[in-house]
Amino acid sequence: MDLKKLFGTVLTLLGIGGLVYAAILFGNSTGTTKALIVYAVLGAIFFFSGIGLIRTTKSKE
């Protein structure tokens, strides 16, 4: 596996984790609004940058 695809996979997984954690904070309503926004925005940035990196990296076959 190419290093860029591996990094894209890691970014995607971190983004999913951030989005899930933001959803948990939203569901519990115990988190502050500031923390909820930070986790949701960072999760979305990581997720979409990881997906973009995976899609634009060409395979060496």
Phi, psi and omega per residue, in radians:
M1 nan 2.396 -3.133
D2 -1.208 2.620 -3.106
L3 -1.116 -0.642 3.120
K4 -1.152 -0.700 3.114
K5 -1.181 -0.634 3.090
L6 -1.124 -0.771 3.106
F7 -1.131 -0.665 3.086
G8 -1.112 -0.666 3.104
T9 -1.150 -0.734 3.114
V10 -1.108 -0.764 3.110
L11 -1.091 -0.704 3.129
T12 -1.119 -0.765 3.131
L13 -1.151 -0.676 3.060
L14 -1.122 -0.675 3.102
G15 -1.128 -0.735 3.091
I16 -1.105 -0.733 3.110
G17 -1.079 -0.737 3.110
G18 -1.134 -0.706 3.117
L19 -1.189 -0.670 3.103
V20 -1.156 -0.735 3.135
Y21 -1.134 -0.665 3.080
A22 -1.129 -0.660 3.106
A23 -1.165 -0.664 3.096
I24 -1.132 -0.760 3.091
L25 -1.080 -0.694 3.130
F26 -1.160 -0.695 -3.128
G27 -1.209 -0.645 -3.125
N28 -1.400 -0.397 -3.107
S29 1.007 0.408 3.101
T30 -1.745 -0.357 3.141
G31 -1.355 2.650 3.086
T32 -1.287 2.787 -3.140
T33 -1.117 -0.637 -3.131
K34 -1.099 -0.790 3.133
A35 -1.156 -0.683 3.129
L36 -1.074 -0.778 3.136
I37 -1.154 -0.738 -3.124
V38 -1.085 -0.850 -3.126
Y39 -1.150 -0.672 -3.131
A40 -1.187 -0.754 -3.119
V41 -1.204 -0.805 3.121
L42 -1.124 -0.682 3.089
G43 -1.082 -0.752 3.137
A44 -1.146 -0.732 3.125
I45 -1.093 -0.828 3.138
F46 -1.105 -0.758 -3.096
F47 -1.091 -0.901 -3.067
F48 -1.251 -0.559 3.069
S49 -1.227 -0.635 3.083
G50 -1.151 -0.770 3.103
I51 -1.105 -0.733 3.115
G52 -1.115 -0.673 3.128
L53 -1.180 -0.695 3.113
I54 -1.151 -0.737 -3.081
R55 -1.209 -0.609 -3.058
T56 -1.553 -0.207 3.128
T57 -1.428 2.173 -3.120
K58 -1.528 2.542 3.131
S59 -1.370 2.516 3.066
K60 -1.766 1.629 -3.105
E61 -2.053 nan nan
